[in-house]
Amino acid sequence: EAYELVVGKSGVKISCSSSSAVMRALSTLLQLIVPDTSETSQRPLSGIPGFVVGGVHIKDRPRYKWRGLMLDPCRHFLPMEVLRRVVDACAL
């Protein structure tokens, strides 16, 4: 699930080896997108501002080989069907 995300003047480049890593890289990229508030960013016809992403170079990977999940059925009642679906999803 490791990926490398590079944003520069030439565009966005994502390097990874799995589809889950692509999803994590895209999730990170979405968090970096902000509205362009400069006066020159207004589109001439709609007047809607565009969006920008600052230049960045990110190398990310999981710290551990496993992922964890905590369920707290003591505070919030969870039906057995929901618990089974969550455990099945974690097994993927």
MARBA-3410 file (N, C-alpha, C, O; in Angstrom, 1 decimal):
92
0.8,-1.2,0.0,0.0,0.0,0.0,0.8,1.3,0.0,0.3,2.4,0.2 ~ 2.1,1.1,-0.2,3.0,2.3,-0.3,2.8,3.0,-1.6,2.5,2.5,-2.6 ~ 2.9,4.4,-1.5,2.8,5.2,-2.7,3.7,6.4,-2.6,4.2,6.8,-1.5 ~ 4.0,7.0,-3.8,4.7,8.3,-3.9,3.8,9.2,-4.7,3.4,8.9,-5.8 ~ 3.6,10.4,-4.1,2.8,11.4,-4.7,3.7,12.6,-5.0,4.2,13.2,-4.0
3.8,13.1,-6.2,4.6,14.2,-6.6,3.7,15.2,-7.3,3.1,14.9,-8.3 ~ 3.5,16.4,-6.8,2.8,17.5,-7.4,3.7,18.6,-7.7,4.4,19.2,-6.9 ~ 3.8,19.0,-9.0,4.7,20.0,-9.5,4.1,20.9,-10.6,2.9,20.7,-10.9 ~ 4.8,21.7,-11.2,4.3,22.6,-12.2,3.9,21.8,-13.5,3.0,22.2,-14.2 ~ 4.5,20.6,-13.6,4.2,19.8,-14.8,3.0,18.9,-14.6,2.5,18.3,-15.5
2.5,18.8,-13.3,1.3,18.0,-13.1,1.4,17.1,-11.8,2.3,17.4,-11.0 ~ 0.6,16.1,-11.8,0.6,15.2,-10.6,1.0,13.8,-11.1,0.6,13.3,-12.1 ~ 1.9,13.2,-10.3,2.4,11.9,-10.6,2.3,11.0,-9.4,2.7,11.4,-8.3 ~ 1.6,9.9,-9.6,1.4,8.9,-8.5,2.1,7.6,-8.9,1.9,7.1,-10.0 ~ 3.0,7.1,-8.0,3.8,5.9,-8.3,3.4,4.9,-7.2,3.5,5.2,-6.0
2.9,3.7,-7.6,2.5,2.7,-6.6,2.4,1.4,-7.3,2.5,1.3,-8.5 ~ 2.2,0.3,-6.5,2.2,-1.0,-7.1,0.8,-1.7,-6.9,0.7,-2.9,-7.2 ~ -0.1,-1.1,-6.3,-1.4,-1.8,-6.1,-2.6,-0.8,-6.2,-2.4,0.4,-6.0 ~ -3.8,-1.3,-6.4,-4.9,-0.5,-6.5,-5.3,0.2,-5.2,-5.8,1.3,-5.2 ~ -5.0,-0.5,-4.1,-5.3,0.1,-2.8,-4.4,1.3,-2.5,-4.8,2.3,-1.9
-3.2,1.2,-3.0,-2.2,2.3,-2.9,-2.7,3.5,-3.7,-2.5,4.7,-3.3 ~ -3.3,3.2,-4.9,-3.8,4.3,-5.7,-4.9,5.0,-5.0,-4.9,6.3,-5.0 ~ -5.8,4.3,-4.4,-6.9,4.9,-3.6,-6.4,5.8,-2.5,-6.9,6.8,-2.2 ~ -5.3,5.3,-1.8,-4.8,6.1,-0.7,-4.1,7.3,-1.2,-4.2,8.4,-0.6 ~ -3.4,7.2,-2.3,-2.8,8.4,-2.9,-3.8,9.4,-3.4,-3.6,10.6,-3.2
-4.9,9.0,-4.0,-5.9,9.9,-4.4,-6.6,10.5,-3.2,-7.0,11.7,-3.3 ~ -6.8,9.8,-2.2,-7.4,10.4,-1.0,-6.5,11.5,-0.4,-7.0,12.5,0.0 ~ -5.2,11.3,-0.4,-4.3,12.3,0.0,-4.3,13.5,-0.9,-4.3,14.6,-0.4 ~ -4.4,13.3,-2.2,-4.4,14.4,-3.2,-5.7,15.2,-3.0,-5.6,16.4,-3.0 ~ -6.8,14.6,-2.7,-8.1,15.3,-2.5,-8.0,16.2,-1.3,-8.5,17.3,-1.3
-7.2,15.8,-0.3,-7.0,16.6,0.9,-6.2,17.9,0.6,-6.2,18.8,1.4 ~ -5.4,17.8,-0.4,-4.5,18.9,-0.8,-5.1,20.0,-1.6,-4.6,21.1,-1.8 ~ -6.2,19.7,-2.2,-6.9,20.6,-3.2,-7.6,21.7,-2.4,-8.4,21.4,-1.5 ~ -7.3,22.9,-2.7,-7.9,24.1,-2.1,-8.5,25.0,-3.1,-7.9,25.1,-4.2 ~ -9.5,25.8,-2.8,-9.9,26.8,-3.8,-8.9,27.9,-4.1,-8.1,28.3,-3.2
-8.8,28.3,-5.3,-7.9,29.3,-5.7,-8.5,30.7,-5.5,-9.5,31.0,-6.1 ~ -8.0,31.4,-4.5,-8.6,32.7,-4.2,-8.0,33.9,-4.8,-8.4,35.1,-4.6 ~ -7.1,33.7,-5.7,-6.5,34.8,-6.4,-7.5,35.4,-7.4,-8.3,34.8,-7.9 ~ -7.3,36.7,-7.6,-8.3,37.5,-8.5,-8.2,36.9,-10.0,-9.2,37.0,-10.7 ~ -7.1,36.4,-10.4,-7.0,36.0,-11.8,-7.5,34.6,-11.9,-7.5,34.0,-13.1
-8.0,33.9,-10.9,-8.5,32.6,-11.0,-10.0,32.5,-11.4,-10.4,31.4,-11.7 ~ -10.7,33.6,-11.5,-12.1,33.6,-11.9,-12.2,33.2,-13.3,-11.6,33.7,-14.2 ~ -13.1,32.2,-13.6,-13.4,31.8,-14.9,-14.2,32.9,-15.6,-15.2,33.5,-14.9 ~ -14.0,33.3,-16.8,-14.6,34.5,-17.4,-16.1,34.3,-17.5,-16.8,35.3,-17.3 ~ -16.7,33.2,-17.8,-18.1,33.0,-18.1,-18.9,32.8,-16.8,-19.9,33.3,-16.6
-18.4,31.9,-15.9,-19.2,31.5,-14.7,-18.8,32.3,-13.5,-19.6,32.5,-12.6 ~ -17.6,32.9,-13.4,-17.2,33.6,-12.2,-16.9,32.7,-11.1,-16.7,33.2,-10.0 ~ -16.8,31.4,-11.3,-16.5,30.4,-10.3,-15.0,30.3,-10.2,-14.3,30.1,-11.2 ~ -14.4,30.4,-9.0,-13.0,30.2,-8.9,-12.5,28.8,-9.2,-13.3,27.8,-9.0 ~ -11.3,28.6,-9.6,-10.7,27.3,-9.8,-10.2,26.7,-8.5,-10.4,27.2,-7.4
-9.4,25.7,-8.6,-8.8,25.0,-7.5,-7.3,24.9,-7.8,-6.9,24.8,-8.9 ~ -6.5,24.8,-6.7,-5.0,24.6,-6.8,-4.6,23.6,-5.8,-5.2,23.3,-4.8 ~ -3.4,23.0,-6.2,-2.7,22.1,-5.3,-1.3,22.6,-5.2,-0.6,22.8,-6.2 ~ -0.8,22.8,-4.0,0.6,23.3,-3.8,1.6,22.2,-4.2,1.2,21.0,-4.1 ~ 2.8,22.5,-4.6,3.8,21.6,-4.9,4.1,20.7,-3.7,4.3,21.3,-2.6
4.2,19.4,-3.8,4.5,18.6,-2.7,5.1,17.3,-3.2,4.9,16.8,-4.3 ~ 5.9,16.6,-2.4,6.5,15.3,-2.7,6.3,14.5,-1.4,6.9,14.7,-0.4 ~ 5.4,13.5,-1.5,5.0,12.6,-0.4,5.3,11.2,-0.7,5.0,10.7,-1.7 ~ 6.1,10.6,0.2,6.3,9.1,0.2,5.6,8.6,1.4,6.0,8.9,2.6 ~ 4.6,7.7,1.2,3.9,7.2,2.4,3.8,5.6,2.3,3.7,5.1,1.2
3.8,5.0,3.4,3.7,3.6,3.5,3.1,3.2,4.9,3.3,4.0,5.8 ~ 2.5,2.1,5.0,2.0,1.7,6.3,3.2,1.4,7.3,4.3,0.9,6.8 ~ 3.1,1.8,8.5,4.2,1.5,9.5,4.3,0.1,9.8,5.3,-0.5,10.0 ~ 3.1,-0.6,9.9,3.1,-2.0,10.2,2.5,-2.8,9.1,1.9,-2.3,8.1 ~ 2.7,-4.1,9.1,2.2,-5.0,8.0,0.7,-5.3,8.1,0.1,-5.9,7.2
0.1,-4.9,9.2,-1.3,-5.1,9.4,-2.1,-3.8,9.7,-1.5,-2.8,10.0 ~ -3.4,-3.9,9.6,-4.2,-2.8,9.9,-5.1,-3.2,11.0,-5.5,-4.4,11.1 ~ -5.4,-2.3,11.9,-6.3,-2.6,13.1,-7.6,-1.9,13.0,-7.8,-0.9,12.3 ~ -8.5,-2.4,13.8,-9.9,-1.9,13.9,-10.4,-2.2,15.3,-10.3,-3.3,15.7 ~ -11.0,-1.2,15.9,-11.5,-1.4,17.2,-13.1,-1.2,17.1,-13.5,-0.1,16.6
-13.8,-2.1,17.6,-15.2,-2.0,17.7,-15.6,-1.9,19.2,-14.9,-2.6,20.1 ~ -16.5,-1.1,19.5,-16.9,-0.9,20.9,-18.4,-1.2,21.1,-19.2,-0.3,21.2 ~ -18.8,-2.5,21.1,-20.2,-2.8,21.3,-20.8,-2.6,22.7,-22.0,-2.7,22.9 ~ -19.9,-2.2,23.6,-20.4,-1.9,25.0,-21.1,-0.6,25.0,-22.1,-0.4,25.7 ~ -20.6,0.4,24.2,-21.2,1.7,24.2,-22.2,1.9,23.2,-23.2,2.6,23.4
-22.1,1.2,22.0,-23.0,1.3,20.9,-23.4,-0.1,20.5,-22.6,-0.9,20.1 ~ -24.7,-0.4,20.6,-25.1,-1.7,20.2,-24.9,-1.9,18.8,-25.3,-1.1,17.9 ~ -24.3,-3.1,18.4,-24.1,-3.4,17.0,-24.7,-4.8,16.8,-24.4,-5.8,17.5 ~ -25.7,-4.9,15.9,-26.3,-6.2,15.6,-25.2,-7.2,15.1,-24.2,-6.8,14.5 ~ -25.5,-8.4,15.3,-24.5,-9.5,14.8,-24.2,-9.4,13.3,-23.1,-9.7,12.9
-25.3,-9.1,12.5,-25.1,-9.0,11.1,-24.1,-7.9,10.7,-23.2,-8.0,9.8 ~ -24.1,-6.8,11.4,-23.2,-5.7,11.2,-21.8,-6.1,11.6,-20.8,-5.8,10.9 ~ -21.6,-6.7,12.7,-20.3,-7.2,13.2,-19.7,-8.2,12.2,-18.5,-8.1,11.9 ~ -20.6,-9.1,11.6,-20.1,-10.0,10.6,-19.6,-9.3,9.4,-18.6,-9.7,8.8 ~ -20.4,-8.3,8.9,-20.0,-7.6,7.7,-18.6,-6.9,7.9,-17.8,-6.8,7.1
-18.5,-6.3,9.1,-17.2,-5.5,9.4,-16.0,-6.5,9.5,-15.0,-6.2,8.9 ~ -16.2,-7.6,10.1,-15.1,-8.6,10.2,-14.8,-9.1,8.8,-13.6,-9.3,8.4 ~ -15.8,-9.4,7.9,-15.6,-9.8,6.6,-14.8,-8.8,5.8,-13.9,-9.1,5.0 ~ -15.2,-7.5,6.0,-14.5,-6.4,5.2,-13.1,-6.3,5.7,-12.2,-6.0,4.9 ~ -12.8,-6.5,6.9,-11.4,-6.4,7.4,-10.6,-7.5,6.9,-9.3,-7.4,6.8
-11.2,-8.7,6.6,-10.4,-9.8,6.1,-9.9,-9.6,4.6,-9.1,-10.3,4.2 ~ -10.4,-8.6,3.9,-10.0,-8.4,2.5,-8.6,-7.9,2.4,-8.1,-7.6,1.3
END
